[in-house]
Amino acid sequence: MKNENYGDLGFTFIETKKSEIIINHYGRRATTLRSLRAIEFKENIDNLTVAQQQHLMARLTGNYKRGNERLAKKHDRNKL
C-alpha cells in the first residue's frame, strides 16, 4: 500500500458466531465474508495499522476505485 493517509473511511467489522465477518460502512452492512475470505481477513487484519485496515475493508467491499481515475488524471483541470 503506497499511501497510508486514508484516515477513517467509516468501516467497522464484527465476527459472528458462525465465523463470518460482517463489514459495515457507517453502520450499514456493506458485505459479509465467509469461509476462506473470512479466515484470510482475520489473519491479516491484526497486523495492519488503522488506516491500512480501512483501506483493506474498502477494497473488500468494492468501495475503492470506480475505474475513472485514469481518465481524471489526464483531464486538463487536473494537470499542473
C-alpha positions in Angstrom: 0.0 0.0 0.0 1.7 3.1 -1.2 -0.2 5.9 0.5 -1.3 5.3 4.1 -3.1 8.7 4.5 -6.6 7.2 4.3 -7.9 8.3 7.7 -11.2 6.9 8.9 -13.3 5.8 6.0 -16.2 4.7 8.2 -15.6 1.0 8.1 -16.0 -1.4 11.0 -16.3 -5.2 11.3 -17.6 -7.8 13.6 -17.2 -11.6 13.7 -20.3 -13.7 14.1 -20.7 -17.0 15.9 -20.6 -18.7 12.6 -17.1 -17.3 12.0 -18.4 -14.9 9.3 -17.0 -11.3 9.1 -19.6 -8.6 8.6 -18.1 -5.3 7.3 -20.2 -2.2 7.9 -19.8 1.2 6.3 -21.1 4.0 8.6 -23.3 1.5 10.4 -24.8 -0.2 7.4 -23.9 -3.6 6.2 -21.6 -3.5 3.2 -20.5 -7.1 2.8 -20.2 -10.4 4.6 -17.1 -12.5 4.3 -17.4 -16.3 4.7 -15.1 -19.3 4.7 -11.6 -18.7 3.2 -12.0 -15.0 2.7 -13.1 -14.6 6.4 -10.1 -16.6 7.6 -7.6 -14.6 5.5 -9.2 -11.4 6.7 -8.8 -12.4 10.4 -5.2 -13.5 9.8 -4.2 -10.2 8.2 -6.3 -7.5 10.0 -4.3 -7.6 13.3 -1.0 -6.9 11.6 -2.3 -3.7 9.9 -2.5 -0.1 11.0 -5.9 1.5 11.4 -5.5 3.3 8.0 -4.5 0.0 6.3 -7.5 -1.8 7.9 -9.8 0.9 6.5 -8.2 0.5 3.1 -8.5 -3.3 3.1 -12.2 -3.1 4.1 -12.8 -0.6 1.3 -11.2 -2.9 -1.2 -13.2 -5.9 0.0 -16.5 -4.1 -0.1 -15.8 -2.8 -3.6 -15.9 0.8 -2.3 -12.5 1.6 -3.6 -11.8 2.6 -7.2 -14.5 3.2 -9.7 -12.4 2.9 -12.9 -12.4 6.6 -13.9 -9.2 7.5 -12.1 -7.0 7.1 -15.2 -9.3 9.4 -17.2 -9.5 12.0 -14.5 -5.7 12.1 -14.2 -5.4 13.1 -17.9 -8.1 15.8 -17.7 -6.9 19.4 -18.3 -8.2 20.7 -14.9 -6.0 18.1 -13.1 -2.8 18.9 -14.9 -0.4 21.2 -13.1 
